[in-house]
Amino acid sequence: MAEQELSSLLKQIHQTVGSHDYEKSQTLLSKAKLALLSLNALVPSPTTSASSLALARETLELGAIVSIRRQDPESFTRYVQQLQPIYDLPSDVLSQEGSNQSRITGLYLLLLLSQGDYAGFHTVLESLETAVVSNGGSQQSLEHDVFIQYPVKLEQWLMEGSYDRVWAATKSERVPSEEYGVFSDVLVGTIRSEIASCSEKAYPSLPISNAKNLFFLESEGSVIDFANARGWIVQDGRIFFPLAAEQGPRNEKEILATSGTVIENTLGYARELEMIV
């Protein structure tokens, strides 16, 4: 009877998630977790039935999805931690059928990436690779998993300074699912700040028209707002960087040593955009 009640609650949660009524989802999730407690399934044990484990996994995965859509990273992280013992169960105890492990794990990787926790990112990725191999799978399955490869590719491009690729990948038509789009603004803000820091050190000034594309901003007005927020000087159609002015003129070798390929990659992309426009 308890499992039937929980199944009914889960159907209602799916409906509220589909209609974006996340407050109602939260209320129903609280009831679902109480039902799991009555089944002794919130934390898996040797006596927990496979059917109860599957319901527990579905409940916690829905909780994780709702947390992301409500932009509550702390709650999402707690759900991921609760899911881990269930994900660690061998397939002969709990079938992978119906699991959203890749989707949830990919979102967690993306959360770590958006927080700049690269050590945590690689720890989770290595654990995932180990788990796949220990369950008789191969790393090729991960290479073809769109939910996992999305954050993996983003991390690679961030390390390379290929911010134009990161920016393009955050567009809604490029993300693997709706929840992944939650991180787009965070990631774009991260790369914008990184490019801004490199620009301050590499150039004395930039034309506003170039800066619009360089910083992935929609208008010159947005550029001026961004410049003012960083304490830059906007004058005669150009942005002047106080940091560069204080340090005095720098030679080409110093500029390249500071900015590496980051600015060149992004300026190249900006020039391509200007040619298209």
C-alpha positions, 0 to 999 in steps of 0.5 A: 500500500505504501508503495502504491501511495508513493507511486501516486505521489511521484506521478503528481510530482512529474505533473507539477514539474512539467507545469513548472509549479515547483512550490507544489513539487516541493510540498509533494516531495516532502510527502514522498520522502516521508513515504520512503521513510515508512518503507525504510528506503530513504537509505538503502539496506540489504533488506530494502526491496528492489521496487522500493529502491527504484521508487527511492531513486525516482523520488530523489532524482525528481528532488534534484531536478526540482532543486536545479530548476529552483536554482537551489544548489545546496538542496541539489547537492544534498539530493546528489549525496543521497542518491550516491549510495543508490547509484553505487548499487550493483545492477543485479540489486537495482536495474539501471532501467529508468535511471537518470544517473547520467543526467543528474551526474552531468548536472552535478559536474556542471555545478562544480564547474560553475563554482570553479571547483575543478578538483571536485569536478575531476574527482567525480569524473574519475569516480564515474569512470571507475564505476562504469568499468567495475560494472562491466562497461567501458569508457566509450559509453561515457564518451557517447553520453551527451549529459556527461560530455557536455560538462566535460567539453565545457571544462576542456574549453575553459582550460584552453581559453576557448571561451567562444566555444563555451559561449556558443554551447550555453545557447538553449539549443545546445544544452542537453536538457532544460536544467542544464540551461540554468547554468548558462548565465553563470558560465557566461558571467565566469568567462566574461570576467576572465576575459575582462581580467585578461583585457585589463592586463593585455591592452591599454584600451579597446573600442566599445564596438569590439568590446561588445563581441569580446565580452559576449554582450548584446549592445554597446549600452550593456558594454558601458554598464559592464565597464562602469561596474568594473571601474573602467573609463569610457571615453570617445568610443573606447574603454580605457583600463586604469590598471594598464594605465597605472602599469605603463606601456607593455611590450608584446612579449609581456602581453602574450605572457599575460593573456596567452591565447585567451584574448586572441581566440576571443578577438578572432571570434569577435572579428568573425562576428563583425564580418558576418554582421 
